[in-house]
Amino acid sequence: MTTSRILTLTLTDFRSYARAELNTLGRTVYLHGPNGAGKTNLLEAVSFLAPGRGLRGASAAEAGRRLPGEAQGRAWAVSVAVEGPDGETRIGTGTESASAARRIVRIEGEPAPPGRMGEHVRPIWLTPQQDRLFMEAAGDRRRFFDRLTFAAEPAHAEAATAYERAMRERLRLLTDGPSDPAWLTALEAQMGRWGAAMAAARARTLEALQTEIDCRDDRPFPQADLALSGEWEKLAQEGLEEAEIEARLTAALAAVRPRDAAAERSLTGPHRGDLEVRHRTKDRAAAQCSTGEQKALILNLVLAQAARLSRAESSPNPILLLDEVAAHLDQVRRAALFDEITALGLQAFLTGTDEALFLDLKGRALGVGVDGGSLNVSD
C-alpha cells in the first residue's frame, strides 16, 4: 500500500473560513458541531484536491468567502501537506481572483495540471445528497461511479473532460453550424477515442468492485450485485478491445448526425450509461429498497473501493470524506464503519452534529469541534 495522509490542512477565504489551519498528524478526523458551523466546508476543501467541482458540485467562483452584501466571493486557497512514501508533498489549489472561472493547482509551489494531484491524494466522498442516488437521474449515478473510477484511475477524469468538450463542440456544429464534415469527423474521432477509454475504465472498475464485494460477506452492510447498462460499457465488459470500441463509437456518431441535430442532443455514447445496483439478499433493485438500505448499499460501494485501493502498491490509498454518515447508521453499523476504516489503515474525515456519535472512535481519531469558523481539538 502506498500510504497517503494529510498532515495539515489550511484554508484561506474558503466558504465560511477567513483563515483556518488543522494539524491532523495524519490521523482520522471527526468534526462535530451545530448545523451551519462549517463542518462540510472542511470536507469540501479536501474534495477539491481532486479534479472537478468537489463534493458540492460548486464552481471555483462559488467557493470563495462572501461577506453580507458582497456580490461575489473572494479569491480562495486550500493547501495541504501530504505524507507519502517519499516524504511530505505540499499541494495547493484555489483561485487567483474573485472572478476566476477556473482554479489553479500547485505542487511544491510549481503549477501543475489538476490530474497530478491524484499522484498524491485521492479523496472519495459520501454526502447526504447521495442518499437518494438510486432515486435520481442516471447522470447522478454516472458521476458517482466516475468518482469511484477516478480514484483508481486518475486518467479517467482527463478522458471524461476531453470527451465532454468534444461532444459539446460537435453538438454546437450540428445545431448552429457551420456543419463542416471534416471538423465533425475530427470531433467524432476524439469522442470515439475518449469515450472508449471511459467505457473501458468503468468496466474495469465495476469488475474490481464486484470482486471486492463478493469476497467479503462479513460486513454488516448489504451485499450488492452491480451492472452497467450503457451500450459501450457492455462491449468493454464482454471483452471487446478498446480500439474496436473506439472504431464502433466513432462510426456510430457519424451515422446519427441528422438524428442528434434534430434532437439537439447527443443520443449515443458513454454519457448515456447508468449504474444498476441490486440488493442481493432481497433480490431487489436498490431503488425499491428502504432509505436505510439504500444508504448502506452506497456505503458498501465506497468501502469496497477504499478496501481495494488500500491494497494497491502503485497508487496512494484513498482518503474518505463521510458527511453526516454516522447519524444515519444504527449503532452496530456505525461501529462496523469505524472498525473498517481503522482496519484498512485509511485516513477519513467524518462529520456529525453530536460528538456522542463518535464514541467508538475515541482514542483512534482526532476529535475537532467546529463552531463559528473556529476549530477546537477535543481529543
Secondary structure as a PSIPRED ss2 file (coil, helix, strand):
# PSIPRED VFORMAT (PSIPRED V4.0)

   1 M C   1.000  0.000  0.000
   2 T E   0.000  0.000  1.000
   3 T C   1.000  0.000  0.000
   4 S C   1.000  0.000  0.000
   5 R E   0.000  0.000  1.000
   6 I E   0.000  0.000  1.000
   7 L E   0.000  0.000  1.000
   8 T E   0.000  0.000  1.000
   9 L E   0.000  0.000  1.000
  10 T E   0.000  0.000  1.000
  11 L E   0.000  0.000  1.000
  12 T E   0.000  0.000  1.000
  13 D E   0.000  0.000  1.000
  14 F E   0.000  0.000  1.000
  15 R C   1.000  0.000  0.000
  16 S C   1.000  0.000  0.000
  17 Y E   0.000  0.000  1.000
  18 A E   0.000  0.000  1.000
  19 R E   0.000  0.000  1.000
  20 A E   0.000  0.000  1.000
  21 E E   0.000  0.000  1.000
  22 L E   0.000  0.000  1.000
  23 N E   0.000  0.000  1.000
  24 T C   1.000  0.000  0.000
  25 L C   1.000  0.000  0.000
  26 G C   1.000  0.000  0.000
  27 R C   1.000  0.000  0.000
  28 T C   1.000  0.000  0.000
  29 V E   0.000  0.000  1.000
  30 Y E   0.000  0.000  1.000
  31 L E   0.000  0.000  1.000
  32 H E   0.000  0.000  1.000
  33 G C   1.000  0.000  0.000
  34 P C   1.000  0.000  0.000
  35 N C   1.000  0.000  0.000
  36 G C   1.000  0.000  0.000
  37 A C   1.000  0.000  0.000
  38 G C   1.000  0.000  0.000
  39 K H   0.000  1.000  0.000
  40 T H   0.000  1.000  0.000
  41 N H   0.000  1.000  0.000
  42 L H   0.000  1.000  0.000
  43 L H   0.000  1.000  0.000
  44 E H   0.000  1.000  0.000
  45 A H   0.000  1.000  0.000
  46 V H   0.000  1.000  0.000
  47 S H   0.000  1.000  0.000
  48 F C   1.000  0.000  0.000
  49 L C   1.000  0.000  0.000
  50 A C   1.000  0.000  0.000
  51 P C   1.000  0.000  0.000
  52 G C   1.000  0.000  0.000
  53 R C   1.000  0.000  0.000
  54 G C   1.000  0.000  0.000
  55 L C   1.000  0.000  0.000
  56 R C   1.000  0.000  0.000
  57 G C   1.000  0.000  0.000
  58 A C   1.000  0.000  0.000
  59 S C   1.000  0.000  0.000
  60 A H   0.000  1.000  0.000
  61 A H   0.000  1.000  0.000
  62 E H   0.000  1.000  0.000
  63 A H   0.000  1.000  0.000
  64 G E   0.000  0.000  1.000
  65 R C   1.000  0.000  0.000
  66 R C   1.000  0.000  0.000
  67 L C   1.000  0.000  0.000
  68 P C   1.000  0.000  0.000
  69 G C   1.000  0.000  0.000
  70 E C   1.000  0.000  0.000
  71 A C   1.000  0.000  0.000
  72 Q C   1.000  0.000  0.000
  73 G C   1.000  0.000  0.000
  74 R C   1.000  0.000  0.000
  75 A C   1.000  0.000  0.000
  76 W C   1.000  0.000  0.000
  77 A E   0.000  0.000  1.000
  78 V E   0.000  0.000  1.000
  79 S E   0.000  0.000  1.000
  80 V E   0.000  0.000  1.000
  81 A E   0.000  0.000  1.000
  82 V E   0.000  0.000  1.000
  83 E E   0.000  0.000  1.000
  84 G E   0.000  0.000  1.000
  85 P C   1.000  0.000  0.000
  86 D C   1.000  0.000  0.000
  87 G E   0.000  0.000  1.000
  88 E E   0.000  0.000  1.000
  89 T E   0.000  0.000  1.000
  90 R E   0.000  0.000  1.000
  91 I E   0.000  0.000  1.000
  92 G E   0.000  0.000  1.000
  93 T E   0.000  0.000  1.000
  94 G E   0.000  0.000  1.000
  95 T C   1.000  0.000  0.000
  96 E C   1.000  0.000  0.000
  97 S C   1.000  0.000  0.000
  98 A C   1.000  0.000  0.000
  99 S C   1.000  0.000  0.000
 100 A C   1.000  0.000  0.000
 101 A C   1.000  0.000  0.000
 102 R C   1.000  0.000  0.000
 103 R C   1.000  0.000  0.000
 104 I E   0.000  0.000  1.000
 105 V E   0.000  0.000  1.000
 106 R E   0.000  0.000  1.000
 107 I E   0.000  0.000  1.000
 108 E C   1.000  0.000  0.000
 109 G C   1.000  0.000  0.000
 110 E E   0.000  0.000  1.000
 111 P E   0.000  0.000  1.000
 112 A C   1.000  0.000  0.000
 113 P C   1.000  0.000  0.000
 114 P H   0.000  1.000  0.000
 115 G H   0.000  1.000  0.000
 116 R H   0.000  1.000  0.000
 117 M H   0.000  1.000  0.000
 118 G H   0.000  1.000  0.000
 119 E H   0.000  1.000  0.000
 120 H C   1.000  0.000  0.000
 121 V C   1.000  0.000  0.000
 122 R E   0.000  0.000  1.000
 123 P E   0.000  0.000  1.000
 124 I E   0.000  0.000  1.000
 125 W E   0.000  0.000  1.000
 126 L E   0.000  0.000  1.000
 127 T C   1.000  0.000  0.000
 128 P H   0.000  1.000  0.000
 129 Q H   0.000  1.000  0.000
 130 Q H   0.000  1.000  0.000
 131 D H   0.000  1.000  0.000
 132 R H   0.000  1.000  0.000
 133 L C   1.000  0.000  0.000
 134 F C   1.000  0.000  0.000
 135 M C   1.000  0.000  0.000
 136 E C   1.000  0.000  0.000
 137 A C   1.000  0.000  0.000
 138 A H   0.000  1.000  0.000
 139 G H   0.000  1.000  0.000
 140 D H   0.000  1.000  0.000
 141 R H   0.000  1.000  0.000
 142 R H   0.000  1.000  0.000
 143 R H   0.000  1.000  0.000
 144 F H   0.000  1.000  0.000
 145 F H   0.000  1.000  0.000
 146 D H   0.000  1.000  0.000
 147 R H   0.000  1.000  0.000
 148 L H   0.000  1.000  0.000
 149 T H   0.000  1.000  0.000
 150 F H   0.000  1.000  0.000
 151 A H   0.000  1.000  0.000
 152 A H   0.000  1.000  0.000
 153 E C   1.000  0.000  0.000
 154 P C   1.000  0.000  0.000
 155 A H   0.000  1.000  0.000
 156 H H   0.000  1.000  0.000
 157 A H   0.000  1.000  0.000
 158 E H   0.000  1.000  0.000
 159 A H   0.000  1.000  0.000
 160 A H   0.000  1.000  0.000
 161 T H   0.000  1.000  0.000
 162 A H   0.000  1.000  0.000
 163 Y H   0.000  1.000  0.000
 164 E H   0.000  1.000  0.000
 165 R H   0.000  1.000  0.000
 166 A H   0.000  1.000  0.000
 167 M H   0.000  1.000  0.000
 168 R H   0.000  1.000  0.000
 169 E H   0.000  1.000  0.000
 170 R H   0.000  1.000  0.000
 171 L H   0.000  1.000  0.000
 172 R H   0.000  1.000  0.000
 173 L H   0.000  1.000  0.000
 174 L H   0.000  1.000  0.000
 175 T H   0.000  1.000  0.000
 176 D H   0.000  1.000  0.000
 177 G C   1.000  0.000  0.000
 178 P C   1.000  0.000  0.000
 179 S C   1.000  0.000  0.000
 180 D C   1.000  0.000  0.000
 181 P H   0.000  1.000  0.000
 182 A H   0.000  1.000  0.000
 183 W H   0.000  1.000  0.000
 184 L H   0.000  1.000  0.000
 185 T H   0.000  1.000  0.000
 186 A H   0.000  1.000  0.000
 187 L H   0.000  1.000  0.000
 188 E H   0.000  1.000  0.000
 189 A H   0.000  1.000  0.000
 190 Q H   0.000  1.000  0.000
 191 M H   0.000  1.000  0.000
 192 G H   0.000  1.000  0.000
 193 R H   0.000  1.000  0.000
 194 W H   0.000  1.000  0.000
 195 G H   0.000  1.000  0.000
 196 A H   0.000  1.000  0.000
 197 A H   0.000  1.000  0.000
 198 M H   0.000  1.000  0.000
 199 A H   0.000  1.000  0.000
 200 A H   0.000  1.000  0.000
 201 A H   0.000  1.000  0.000
 202 R H   0.000  1.000  0.000
 203 A H   0.000  1.000  0.000
 204 R H   0.000  1.000  0.000
 205 T H   0.000  1.000  0.000
 206 L H   0.000  1.000  0.000
 207 E H   0.000  1.000  0.000
 208 A H   0.000  1.000  0.000
 209 L H   0.000  1.000  0.000
 210 Q H   0.000  1.000  0.000
 211 T H   0.000  1.000  0.000
 212 E H   0.000  1.000  0.000
 213 I H   0.000  1.000  0.000
 214 D H   0.000  1.000  0.000
 215 C C   1.000  0.000  0.000
 216 R C   1.000  0.000  0.000
 217 D C   1.000  0.000  0.000
 218 D C   1.000  0.000  0.000
 219 R C   1.000  0.000  0.000
 220 P C   1.000  0.000  0.000
 221 F C   1.000  0.000  0.000
 222 P C   1.000  0.000  0.000
 223 Q C   1.000  0.000  0.000
 224 A E   0.000  0.000  1.000
 225 D E   0.000  0.000  1.000
 226 L E   0.000  0.000  1.000
 227 A E   0.000  0.000  1.000
 228 L E   0.000  0.000  1.000
 229 S C   1.000  0.000  0.000
 230 G C   1.000  0.000  0.000
 231 E H   0.000  1.000  0.000
 232 W H   0.000  1.000  0.000
 233 E H   0.000  1.000  0.000
 234 K H   0.000  1.000  0.000
 235 L H   0.000  1.000  0.000
 236 A H   0.000  1.000  0.000
 237 Q H   0.000  1.000  0.000
 238 E C   1.000  0.000  0.000
 239 G C   1.000  0.000  0.000
 240 L C   1.000  0.000  0.000
 241 E C   1.000  0.000  0.000
 242 E H   0.000  1.000  0.000
 243 A H   0.000  1.000  0.000
 244 E H   0.000  1.000  0.000
 245 I H   0.000  1.000  0.000
 246 E H   0.000  1.000  0.000
 247 A H   0.000  1.000  0.000
 248 R H   0.000  1.000  0.000
 249 L H   0.000  1.000  0.000
 250 T H   0.000  1.000  0.000
 251 A H   0.000  1.000  0.000
 252 A H   0.000  1.000  0.000
 253 L H   0.000  1.000  0.000
 254 A H   0.000  1.000  0.000
 255 A H   0.000  1.000  0.000
 256 V C   1.000  0.000  0.000
 257 R H   0.000  1.000  0.000
 258 P H   0.000  1.000  0.000
 259 R H   0.000  1.000  0.000
 260 D H   0.000  1.000  0.000
 261 A H   0.000  1.000  0.000
 262 A H   0.000  1.000  0.000
 263 A H   0.000  1.000  0.000
 264 E C   1.000  0.000  0.000
 265 R C   1.000  0.000  0.000
 266 S C   1.000  0.000  0.000
 267 L C   1.000  0.000  0.000
 268 T C   1.000  0.000  0.000
 269 G C   1.000  0.000  0.000
 270 P H   0.000  1.000  0.000
 271 H H   0.000  1.000  0.000
 272 R H   0.000  1.000  0.000
 273 G C   1.000  0.000  0.000
 274 D C   1.000  0.000  0.000
 275 L E   0.000  0.000  1.000
 276 E E   0.000  0.000  1.000
 277 V E   0.000  0.000  1.000
 278 R E   0.000  0.000  1.000
 279 H E   0.000  0.000  1.000
 280 R C   1.000  0.000  0.000
 281 T C   1.000  0.000  0.000
 282 K C   1.000  0.000  0.000
 283 D C   1.000  0.000  0.000
 284 R E   0.000  0.000  1.000
 285 A E   0.000  0.000  1.000
 286 A H   0.000  1.000  0.000
 287 A H   0.000  1.000  0.000
 288 Q H   0.000  1.000  0.000
 289 C C   1.000  0.000  0.000
 290 S C   1.000  0.000  0.000
 291 T H   0.000  1.000  0.000
 292 G H   0.000  1.000  0.000
 293 E H   0.000  1.000  0.000
 294 Q H   0.000  1.000  0.000
 295 K H   0.000  1.000  0.000
 296 A H   0.000  1.000  0.000
 297 L H   0.000  1.000  0.000
 298 I H   0.000  1.000  0.000
 299 L H   0.000  1.000  0.000
 300 N H   0.000  1.000  0.000
 301 L H   0.000  1.000  0.000
 302 V H   0.000  1.000  0.000
 303 L H   0.000  1.000  0.000
 304 A H   0.000  1.000  0.000
 305 Q H   0.000  1.000  0.000
 306 A H   0.000  1.000  0.000
 307 A H   0.000  1.000  0.000
 308 R H   0.000  1.000  0.000
 309 L H   0.000  1.000  0.000
 310 S H   0.000  1.000  0.000
 311 R C   1.000  0.000  0.000
 312 A C   1.000  0.000  0.000
 313 E C   1.000  0.000  0.000
 314 S C   1.000  0.000  0.000
 315 S C   1.000  0.000  0.000
 316 P E   0.000  0.000  1.000
 317 N C   1.000  0.000  0.000
 318 P E   0.000  0.000  1.000
 319 I E   0.000  0.000  1.000
 320 L E   0.000  0.000  1.000
 321 L E   0.000  0.000  1.000
 322 L E   0.000  0.000  1.000
 323 D C   1.000  0.000  0.000
 324 E C   1.000  0.000  0.000
 325 V C   1.000  0.000  0.000
 326 A H   0.000  1.000  0.000
 327 A H   0.000  1.000  0.000
 328 H H   0.000  1.000  0.000
 329 L C   1.000  0.000  0.000
 330 D C   1.000  0.000  0.000
 331 Q H   0.000  1.000  0.000
 332 V H   0.000  1.000  0.000
 333 R H   0.000  1.000  0.000
 334 R H   0.000  1.000  0.000
 335 A H   0.000  1.000  0.000
 336 A H   0.000  1.000  0.000
 337 L H   0.000  1.000  0.000
 338 F H   0.000  1.000  0.000
 339 D H   0.000  1.000  0.000
 340 E H   0.000  1.000  0.000
 341 I H   0.000  1.000  0.000
 342 T H   0.000  1.000  0.000
 343 A H   0.000  1.000  0.000
 344 L H   0.000  1.000  0.000
 345 G C   1.000  0.000  0.000
 346 L C   1.000  0.000  0.000
 347 Q E   0.000  0.000  1.000
 348 A E   0.000  0.000  1.000
 349 F E   0.000  0.000  1.000
 350 L E   0.000  0.000  1.000
 351 T E   0.000  0.000  1.000
 352 G E   0.000  0.000  1.000
 353 T C   1.000  0.000  0.000
 354 D C   1.000  0.000  0.000
 355 E H   0.000  1.000  0.000
 356 A H   0.000  1.000  0.000
 357 L H   0.000  1.000  0.000
 358 F H   0.000  1.000  0.000
 359 L H   0.000  1.000  0.000
 360 D H   0.000  1.000  0.000
 361 L H   0.000  1.000  0.000
 362 K C   1.000  0.000  0.000
 363 G C   1.000  0.000  0.000
 364 R C   1.000  0.000  0.000
 365 A C   1.000  0.000  0.000
 366 L E   0.000  0.000  1.000
 367 G E   0.000  0.000  1.000
 368 V E   0.000  0.000  1.000
 369 G E   0.000  0.000  1.000
 370 V E   0.000  0.000  1.000
 371 D E   0.000  0.000  1.000
 372 G C   1.000  0.000  0.000
 373 G C   1.000  0.000  0.000
 374 S E   0.000  0.000  1.000
 375 L E   0.000  0.000  1.000
 376 N E   0.000  0.000  1.000
 377 V E   0.000  0.000  1.000
 378 S C   1.000  0.000  0.000
 379 D C   1.000  0.000  0.000
